Amino acid sequence: MTIPFAVVADHASADSSGKLNLLGVFERITVQRFPSIHKRLYLVFRISCPVNEANRQFELTLKFLDQDGREEFKIGPLKSKVPDVRPDGAPIEIPMILELENLQLIKEGRHEWKIEVDGDTKAQIPITISVKGQEKLDV
């Protein structure tokens, strides 16, 4: 099981075929001051599974970590199941969209979303949080 694609966006949806629709993909949040509330964001990723993992149960956990690796908050573990095998025998793709509202931001710096499946880190999404007027370019 892998996560070949993961982003943070302003909005996201998926159609019935699993095609992801993204609006406003970003890697930086600028606030007026701390603490601050970010009204809404979407964590969007795709889980890819070989056919031999069809119908397997798994646990998904998302952690928001500060620049020192400290956990600011956690979602999960969420229990899920890999869908049945596709008729064409291709790898099983699971689009995942999590809408988060009123995200409390307490300090600036480089943060990351860590996505774990059954306790193993499968993806990391970096995000920089800064105060308006004090933004720094990542070099």
N, C-alpha and C positions, 0 to 999 in steps of 0.2 A: 504494500500500500504506500503510495507516494502522494505528495501534493505539488504538482508541477507549476501551479499558478495560484498566487495569493496577492490581493491588493486591498487597500482601504479606499472607499469611494463615498461621494455625496449621496448617490442613489444607485440601486441595482435591482434587477429582476431577471427572471429566467422564463423562457417559453416552454411549451410542453415537450419540445425535443431536447431540452437541457441547454439551449443556447443562452449564454449570459449576456445581459445588456447592462453596460456600465455608464455612469455619468459622473464626471468630476473625480477621476482617480487622483489621489494626492499623497504626499509624504511629509507634509508640514502643516502644523496648526499654529496660528498666531493668535494670542489672546491679549486682552487689555491689562490683566493683572492675575495674580494667583490668590486664592483658588479661583478656578473658572469652570463654567459648565459648557461643554460642547453639545449642542442640542441634539444632533443626530449624525450618525455615520453608519456605514455598512462595511462589514468584513466579508470579503468575497473570495472564495477559493474553490478549487476543483480537486476532488480526491480521485485518484486513478488506482484501480485494483485489477490484478490479473484474474482471469476467469476462475482459477482454483480458489478464490476467496469469496465467490458468490454465496449469498445468504449468511455470511459470517457476521456475528455480533461484534461491535467495537464501541469504545468509549472515546469521545472527543472532548478535549479540554483546551480552553483558550486562556492565556495569561497575558496581562498587560504589565510589562516590566519597565522599571526606570533605568537610567544609564548605569547604575551600579548593579543591575541584575535583581533588584528587590521587586517583589511582586506587589503591585499597587492594587490589583484586584484580579479575580478569576471567574470564569464562566465554566460551569461543568463540575464534574464530568457529565456529559450528555450521552445517553445511550442511543445507539443507532444500529442499523443493519445494512450491509451491502446488498443491493438489489440482485435479482436473479440474473443468470447469464444472458447476454445479448444473443439474438438469433444468428448474427454473423460471426460470433466467436471473438469479437474485438474486446480489448480491455474495457472494464466497466468504469464509466465516468460518473461521478456524483457531484453535481454543482451544489455548492453550499453558500447561502446568503444569510448573514446574521445582522439584523438591524439593532443598533444600540442607541438608546436615547438617554439624554442628560448625563453624559460621561463627565465625571468630575476629574479635572486636571489640577494637580496640586503643586507641580514644579516643572521648571523648564529643563531642557536638555534632550538628548537622544533617548527615545524610548523604543520599545518593540512589542509587537504582538507575537506571542509564541503559540503555535498550534501543535498540540500533541494528540497522537492517536495511541490509545492503550499505554499512555505514559511515555512514549517515545516522541521526541521533537521531530516533526515532519516539515515545518516551514516557520520562517520568521519574517515579519513585515516591519521594517524600520519606520519610525515616524519621529520627527523632530518637533518639539514644542518650544515656542519662544514667545517673549513679550513684545508687543508691537513697538517698533522703533529700536529694538535690540536684536533684530534677526541677524544671524551670521550665515554666511554661505558655507556649505559643506565643500571642502576642498579635498 
